[in-house]
């Protein structure tokens, strides 16, 4: 296992109380030396648990997550939890009930900075999970962990809920185990599009932020203030990217190394890491200097509060360390790649350094004496076996050696060059090797002393890492907005329950085609909370509802959005039901998968959620699919009352606008001429009055015989429906002669199955109407029949 890999552990205990599921969780982040706990109630789909897993899963090579879980006893719920865990790549270890025993406070207090009883009552939950965590990791068995950890509350309500379905539907991250399509130089996922980060810890921070959108307007605006400043000040952003961030090492790995040194754990820290810390201090000085220059030109509270003050505090914490590194490490040689202790750091090293220098002087004197004695040019070269030896031209050396052949020992002859040594050189080199080895031995002791001093500053390095990584992400957001083909805008958060997006675009689509069509959105809780969106296939419905969700998500992570105006409220969850597919290995059909997702959606959505639904009900017959789609849309509009974009091909759903307050119809426009269709991709208010499926098929070059056959079948169906409708106006079934135009309109625009039910119901009342002569009685019969038919149509 990689020593630099951060180890994360999540413990989950599922308890059933009064027919309700309660999940207790404990999460360990080893690098942060933090234990976080949370307790929550979940539904049968375990949607909150899914959000938790996605938030703590690192999705990278720098960290490894292990999940310890007590699986549900119910087979259906057991299967659902397994499905969630299998979609993410981490190790899962199943635990039994006996693994969740009463906590041993003595073991826990051994690793905590302060006694467990002193923590808030909110953090004194999930004790059995903490016990399971301690026994699995054996933290308390390692003395280096003594009083190093804190306990905190993992606040799930602090972040917007995003489940795996939403992440996949919005193409936020690459799907697990699935290679993304090649889009050339363009980003294929949202994280790729946003990632202009310079540092590795910035890239990791970006991925955390996307999975954990904020719910606090104040915190979001703090991020937006910085992005806005960097967006408007290109020169300062260029300084950050080119002169500051590019010269920052991976501080997450750096402070993790020194934490291991501080804990006497196996590590590979060395003097080069100390030099990296020194270089970090110099770069912090540079940014403070640059910020002061900016403040001299114009006073700005953002520069003061976000850049200057935090970095000055960080630098003051580093102050003594800088001086120590300058004294203890030879920085002049460090810049050439040689990392050694400065001899002046130790009297013993100083003396050994003098001895080594004297030996090198003696070796040079021996070379000069030998050169004079032989009368030829002699050079000193390094040797793996002899450390130092002499070299001369072979012809000249052979003649010179004849004067005293026993004094000169030939070592090798190669390429007309002869290497040799003399007894005096060997003696002097032996002294040099002795002092050099002794120097290295003493230096290694001093290196450990230096590392011990530097490692005591790992909390300051951790603080610098957090500060710089967040600035890196916010600078990335500013770069994305500034370099986009068309303007991005700062979102405005409002307490009003309305969403207003003007000229919104899908950022990934715009990266491919900078002239893509822009579209508006206006939603408010009372009058237009649910939009029914109809239109032809390939007309842009799916892209439109996704781009709205992405704009809302970007706003909640503190990024500018691809619009000219953006006003949004706080959204607690983005829930999607898009593109269901079958799972053959588990015996789940496309329709079953679709219904499972829809059921989960209805049980997890709240009034402040944003729901996007695409083509719900297409996995079964047309009539049943329409009935399900209508019922779900009606439930969302009437009961949940959340924001919802509902893209569908069931044109009959447009009738909902006249029946349910808060529902509005929109359609994606197109132009048809000579049986040809041209997509305009513009979303407009209103509803389409026809289907364009055959025209789209022709556009895609379907075989002519297939198109002709489809047209004939469509004509036969329309004829059948027309004949069926004629039964309603036949004098023998006088249902339409006595009811108003509105009901006739609803019947004629209902599904075939609904019409059949209405006919059967009308037959029941036929005799009653024929036998009843009293006008008042007939009127009562008709009114009662009308109410029954309306119920049938719903």
N, C-alpha and C positions, 0 to 999 in steps of 0.2 A: 504493500500500500504506500502511496505517495505521502512522504512525511509532511508536506505542505498542505495536504488535504484536510479541510475542516470537517469534523465529525459531528453530525446532527442526529438527535434521537427524539422520536415522538412516541409517547406512550398514550394509548387510548383504551379507556374502560367504558363499556356500554352497560348501562343499568336500566332495568324496567321498573318503574314505580307508578302504580295506579294507571296502568295501560299507556304510560308515556315513556318515551325513550330519553334518557339523560346520558350525555357523554361527558366524562371527566378526562381531561388531557393534561399531560405534562410534557414540555418541550425543552430539550437541552441543546444549547449552542456552545460547543467546547471552546471555540476561539474567543467568543464574547464572555465566556465564563458566566453564563446566564441560564437560569432555570425559569421558564415561564409556564403558568398554569391557566386553565380556563375550564368553565363548566357551562354547558348549554343544553337546551332541549331541542331535539331534531324531529323531522318527519320521517315517514317510512322510506323516503327516497334518499335520506341522509345527505341532503343538499348542503347544509351548513358544514358538515364534516368534509364534504368534497371541497368547499371553499377553503377550509383550514388547511387541508393537505396541499392544495395548489399554492397557498401562500408560503408555507414553510419549505416546500420542495425547491432546492436550489437550481435545478436544471442546468448543471454545468459540471466541468471536470474538477473544479476547485473545492467542491464539498460533496460529502456522501451522506445521504439520509437513510436512517433505519427506522422502521415503524414497528413498534411492539403493540399488539392489539388483541384484546379479548373479543373474538368474533360473536355476532348475535346468534342466539339459539334457533330462532325461526329461520327455516330454510330460505324463504323468499328474501328476507332481509340480509341473511348471510351472503346470498348470491349478489345482492345489490352492493354490499360493501366490497366484496371481491372485485366486482366490475370496476369500482372506483380505483381500487388499489392497483389493478392490473393495467390501467391506462397510464400509469406513471412508472418511470424506471427507477425504482429503489428497492432495497431489501425489506421484506416483510417477515416478521417472526410472530407466529401465533402464540399467545399466552393463555393459560388457563386461569380459572377463578382463584386458585390457591396462590398464584403469583402476585395477586393484589392483596397483600396482607397489611396489618396495622403498621404504621410507620415507626421506625426506630429513631427517635429524635436524637439520640447521641451520635448516630452515624451521620444524620443530616447536618447537625450543628457543627460537626467536624469540618465540613467543606464550606459552610456558609461564613460570610464575613461577620454577620451578627446573628445572635440567637434567633431561632425560628419563631419563638413566642413574641418577639418584638415586632414582627411584621404585621401589616394590616390584616383584618379578618378576611378581606377579599382574597388575599394571597394564601390564607391558611385553608385552602380547599384542595381537593384532589390528592389528599395525603397518601392514599393507597397507590395512586399512579406514581407519586414521587418515590415511594418505597420500591416499586417495581423498577423504576429508572435507576435508582441507586444500586440495586442488586445486579442489574444487568451490566451497568457500566463499571461497577466496583470503584466508584470515585473515592469513597471513604477509605479504601484500602491503600491508596497511593498518597503518601505523606506530602508529596509536592502539591497536592490539591487543597491542603489545609487552609481554610479561611480565605479561599480565592473566589467563591461564587456568591451571586446574589439571586434572589427570587423576585419575580415580578408578575404582573397580570397581563396575559395576552388578550388584548381588547379587540374582539372580533367586530364590534360595532363601530370601531374607528375607521373602518375601511368599507368601500363599496364591495358587494358580493359579486364575484365572477366565478362561474363554474366552468368545467372543461368544455361543455357544449358551446358556451359563449366565446371562449378563447379560440376554439376551432372554427366556429362560424365567422368570426371577425378576422380570422387569420392573424392573430396576435403573435403567436409563437409557432415555429414549425411543429407539425404534428409528430407525436412520439413514434419513432420507427418508420416514418414515411418521408421519403426524399421529396423536397419541394421542387416544383417545376422551375426550369431554367428561364429566367426572365432577363438574361443578359446582364447588363450593369444595373438593372433596376431591382429594388427590394421586392421580395415575394411575401414578406410578412411585415406586420406593423413594427415589430421590434427592430428589424433590419432597417426599416425606413427611418426610425428615430435615432438609431445608433450612430451618432457622429462623435461619440466619446473618444477621448484621447488615451485615458488611463484604463487599466484593467479593472480597477475597483470602481471606476465610473460605469463601465459596462455592466458590472454586477449590480450596482445600485439601480441602474435603469430598469433591469429586469425585475427587481423587487418592487419598484414604484409602479410598474405597469400592472403587476399582479395585485397591488394593494392601493387602489385609488382612494384618495382622501374623502372624508365626509365633513371636514371642518372648513367652513368658508374662510376663516382667518388663516389657517395653515395653507390653503390653496392660494390665497392672495399673496402670502409671503413669497411663495415660489414664483407666482406670476410677476411680482414686482421686480425680482431679479432678472427673469427672462426678458421683461420689457426693457430694462436698462441695458442689458447686453444686446438686445435686438436693435436698440437705437444707437449704441456706441460700438461701431464695428472695429474701431482701432483698439479699444480696450479688450474686446472679445478676441481679436487677433493676437494681442499680447498674451492673453490667457492660454490660447491654444498653442501658439508657436514657441513662446519664450518661457512659459510656466509649466503647463500640463505635460508637454512632451518630454520634459526633463524630470518628471516625478516617477520614481520607481513604484512597483506594486506594493503599496504600504500595507495592504491586508496580509500579505505573505511575510512582509518584513517584521511587523509587530508580532505576528504569530511565532516567528523564529525566536524573537527575544523573550516572548512569554515562556517558551519551552526552556530557554536558558534560565530564566528566573525560577522555573519550577523544577530545575535539575533533571529535566527530561532529555531524552536523546534528541540531538539537534545537529544541524549542519551550519550554524552561524559562524562567521569568521570576520576578519578585519574589513573585508570588502563591504560587508553589511553595515559596519560602523561608518565607513566612508559614505555610504548611501544616505545614512541618517544626517551626516554632516552636510551633504549636498542638499538635502531637503531643507535644512535650516537656512542655507544660503538662498534657496529659491523663495522661502517664506519672507526673507529680508527683501528680496527683489520685488515681490508683489506688494509688500507694505510701502516700499519706496514709490512704486508706480501709482498706487492708490492715493498716496499723499500728493503726488503731482496732479492727479485728476481732481482732487479736492481743492487744490490751490486755484485751479481754473474755475471750478463751480462746486459749491457746497451741495452735497447730495446725501440724504439720510440713508439711502440703500448702501452706498459705498461705505459709509461710516459704520452702520450696524451689521451688515452682512459680510463685508470684506475686512475692513480695517480692524475693528474691535476684536473679532474672533482670532484673527491671525496674530495680532499683537499679544493677546493673552497666550496663545499657543507658543509664540516665540519666547515670551518671558519664562515659560515652563522649561524651555530648551536651553536657556541662557548658560547655565553652568556646564551642561553637556558639551556645548560647542567649544568652550575653553578646554575642557578635558581632552576632547578628541584632537584638538590642535597640538596639545602637548604630548599626547601618547602615541600618535601615529605619524609616520613620515609622509605628509601629504604630497610633497613634491614628487616622491617616487610613486605614490598612489595614482597620480594622474597619468603615469606611464604604464600602469598595470601591475606594479610591484607593491604588495601590501605588507609592510613590515612595521614593527614597533619603533618609534623614534628612540634612539639610544639615550637621549637626554631624559627620558621618562624614568630611567633607573640608573643608579650609580654603578651597579654591577654590569649592566649592559653597556654603560659608557666606557668602563674599563676594558670590557671584552671587545668593544668596537675599536678602541685604541690599539689593542693587541692585534686585532685582525688587520687594521690599517698598517701597523708596523710590519707584519708578516708579508703583506703585499709589497711594501717598500723593499723588504729584504729580497723577495723574489725578483723584483725588478733589478736590484743590484747584481744578483747572480746572473741575470740575463746579460747585463752590460759587461760584466767580467768575462763571461763565456764568449760574447761577441768579440771583445778585444783580443782575447787569447787566441781565438780561431781565425780572426781576421776576415770574417764573413758576416753577412746579415743574419741575425737570429731573432725569431719572433716567438712570443709566448702565446700558447693556445690552450683551450680547455680540453680536458680528457675525462671520459666517463670512468676510466680505471685509475688514472694517476692524478686526477684533478687538474694539474697544470703540467705541461711538457713544452719542450722547445721544438721549433721547426726551422729547417733551412733547405736550400736547394741541394739535391743529392750530389751533383758533380762537385760543387764547391765543398760540401761537407766531407766527402770521401777523401779529398786531398788534404783537408785540414785535420782529419782524424788521425792521419798517418804519423803526426808529430807525437801524439800520446793516445794511442788507441784504447788503452785500458780505462781511461778516465771517462770516456763517453759511451753510454749504453744506447745502442740503436733499438728503437721500439717498432717502427714500421717504415716501409718505403712504398709510396703511392703517388702516381702522376708526377714523377720526377721530383717529388718532395720527400724529405727524410725527417722523421720525428725522432727525438732522442731526449735523454735526461742525463743529469749528473748527480752525484751523491749529495752535494750541497743543496741542490734544488729539491731533492726528495726530502731532506731533513727539514728544510724551511716549509715545504708544502705540508708536511706532517704536523708542524706547529700550527699552520693556518687551519687545517682541517679540525684539529683539536679545539681551537678557539671558536671556529665557526659552529661546530656541533654544540659546544657549550652555550654559545650565543643563542642558537635555535631552541635549546632546551629552556633557557631562562626566558627567552622571548615567548615561548608557548605558555609559560606560567603567567607572564604579563598579559598575553592575549586573553587568557581566561579572566584575569582581573578586569581588563578593559570591558570584556563582554558582560561581566557581572554588573559593572557600573552602568553601561549603556542599557542593559535589559531592565533596569529599574525605571526607565523612561518609557516602557512599552504602553502605559495608559495614555501618555502624551502623543505617542505615535498613532495610537488608535483614534484619538480625538482628531488628529491631523488628517487621518485617512477618511474619516466620516465627513469632515469639512470639505476636503478637496474633491471627494467623489461626488458629493451633492452639487458643488459648483461645476464640475465636469458635465453632469447630466443637464443642468440648467443652461449651460453654455451650448450643449448639443441641441436643446430645444430651440434656443435662439438662432442657431445656425440653420436648423431645418426650416424655421419660419422665414428667415432672411433669404435663403437660397431657393425657396419654392418658386415655381413658374408664375404663380399668382399669389396675391396677398393672403397672409394668415392674420387673424385678428385675436386680440386678447378677449377671452370670454368674460362676460359679466354675470356674476352670481346674484340671484334674486331670491327674496323670501316668497315672492309670488309663485304660484304653482303654474308656471308657463314656460314653454320652450320656444325660443325664436332663433332660427338659423336662416340667414340670408345668403344666397349664392353659395351654398355648401357644395363641397366636392369630396370625392373619395380620394384620400391622399395617395394610395397605391396606384389607382387608375390615372391620376394626374401625373404621376411620375413617368408613366408610359406615354400618355397623350396629354400634353399641356393644354389642349383645346377642348377637353371633355366638357360636357354640358353641366351647367350649374343648376341647382334646385333649391327652393326655399322650403321651410317648415314652420308652421305656426300651430302650437298646441297649447291648450290650457285645460285645467282640471274640469271646469264646468261645461264649457260649450264644445270643445273639440279634443277630447282626451284619447279617442280611438279613431284611427284613420283606416278606412277600407280602401285598399289600393288595387285597382284592376288595370288591365291592359294586356297587350300581346306578349307572347313569349319573346324573350330576348329584347324586350322593350326597356329594361333597366329597373324593374321593380326591386329585384333582389339587391342590386348595387345601391339603390337609393336607401333602403331601410338599413343596410349595413353601414353606409356612410354616416347616417344620422347617429347610430350607436357609437361609431368610432369618434365622431366629433364630441359627443357627450363624455366618452371615456377620456379623451385627450384633455378636455377641460378639467376633469377631476384629478388628473395627475400633475396639473400645473403647467400645461403646455398650451401655446396658441393653437387655434383650430383653423382649418381651411374653409373660412367663410369671410364675408365682409361685415357681418354682424352676428354676434352669438350671445344670447341671453339664456341662461339655464338655471334651474333650481338644483338643489342637492338631490341626487338620485341614489337610492340605497342599493340598487342591484340592476344589472343588465341581464335579462333573461331571454334566451333565444330558443326558437323551435324552427330550425332551418335544415332542410335536406336530410331527412332520416333515411337510413339504409338498413338492410337486414344484417343479422349476426347469425350466420348459418351454423357456426360451431356450437351455439347455445340454443338453437331452435327458436330464434326470435325473428319473426317476419318484419318486413318493412312497416306494415301497418301497426304491428305490436310495438315496434320501436318508437314509432310516431306517437302512439297513445301513451306510452310510458313517459316520454318527454313532456307531452302535454299535461299529463296528470301531475308530474313534478312541478311544472310551470305554474299551474293553478294553485298549488298548495304552498309555494314559496313566494309568490308575488305579493307585494304590498302596495298601498296607494302611491308610494314614492318610487316604485320600480318602473323601469323602461322595458317593455316587452316587444320583441320583434318576431313576427310569425310569417313564414313563407310557405305558401302552398299547403296548408294544413288540410288533411282529409283526402289526399289523392291516393292513399294506399288501399282504398276500398271502393265500393260502387259509388257512382256519381251522386245518387240520391242520399245514401247514408253519409257519404263524405260531406255533402252540403249540410246535412242536419247536424253533424258533429261540429263543423266549422261555425255554423250559426250559433249553436248552443254555447260553445266556448267563447266566441266573441261577445255574446250577450252577457255571459257571466263576468267577463272582464269589465265590460262597460257598466254593468249595474251593480255588481257585488264588490269587486276588487277596486274598480275605479282608478286603475293605474294608467300610465301613458302606454299606448300600444299602437304599433304600426303593423297592419294585417294585410299582407299581399296575398291575393287569391285570384283564381280563374272562375270562381263561382259568382257570376254576375248578379245572381239573385240576392246576394248579400248586400247589394247596394240599397235594397229596400229598408235595411236597418236604420238608415239615416232618418227616415220618416217616422220610425216607431220608438227609437231610444234616444233620449237626450245625450249629447256629448259625442255622438257618432257622426263623422263626416266622410264623404266620398271623394276620392282622388283617383286620377288615372294617368298612366304614362301615354303620351300622345304619339300618334303616327299618322302617316298620310298614305292613303290607298288610291291607286290610279291604274286602270286597266288590269285589275287583278294582281297588281304588284304593290308591295308594302315598303314604305320607307320609315325607319324608326327615327323619331325626333328626340327621344330620351328625356323629354320635358314633363315634369309632374304638374298636372293642372287640377283645379277643383272640378268635380263632377264625376260622372260614371260613363263607361263605354256601353254601347247597346248591342254589341255583337262580339263574336269570337274570331280571332285571326289565325287560328291554328293552321288551316290549309294554306293560307298565304305565306306563313313562315316556312311551312314544309316546301312550298314551291321555291322560296328564296334560297333554301338549302339544297336545291337541285335534287329533290326526290324524283324517282322514275315517274314518267307521265302516267303510265297505267295505274300506278299506286294512287296518284293524285285523283285521277278520274274515278276510280273505284270509291275513294273516300268521299268525293263530292256526291256520288250517287247514293251512298249509304246515309249521308247527312240529309239529303233530300227526302229519302224514305222516312227517316225519323221525324223530320219536320212535318211531313204529311200525316204521319200517324198521330202526332201530338195535335195537329190542327183538327183532325177528325174526332179526337178525344174531346177537345174543347167544344166542338159543335154540339156534343151531348148536353152541355150546360145551357145552351140557348134553345134547345129543342122544346116545343110546347108541351111535350109529355113530361118534361122535368122542368117546371117553370121556376127554377131557382133564381135566374137572373132578371126575371121580369119584375121582381119585387124587392130587390136589394140595391144599395147605392153603388155609384160608380167606383168608389174607393175599394170596396170589397171585390168587385169584378176585376179591377186592376191587379189586386193581390193574387187572385186565383189564377188569372191568365199568366202571371209572371212567376208562379210557383213551380216547384219541381214536378216531374211526371208522377212520381210516387204520391205526392201531396194531392195532385189532381184526382188520382184514382180514389183516394180516401174521401175526398169531397163528394165525388159521384155516389159512392156507397152511402154516405150520410144523407145525401139529397133524396135517394130512393126511399129511405126510411120515412121521410116526411111527406112523400108524394100523396099517399092516400089521405093523410090528415088534412092536407090543404084542399084536396078535391072534395072531401066530405064536409068541410067546414064552410058555412055560408055567411056566418056573422063576420063582418069586416073587422071589428075590434079583436075578435078571437084570432082571425087569420093574421092580423098584424102582430099579435103576441107570439104566434107560432113562428113567424118569419124572424122576429127579433131574437128569439131564443135560438133558432137555427143559425142565425148569423154569428152569435157568440161561440157556438160549437164549432163552426167552420173556421173562425179566427184561431181558435185553439188548435185545430187540426193543422192549419198552415204554419203554426209556430213549431 
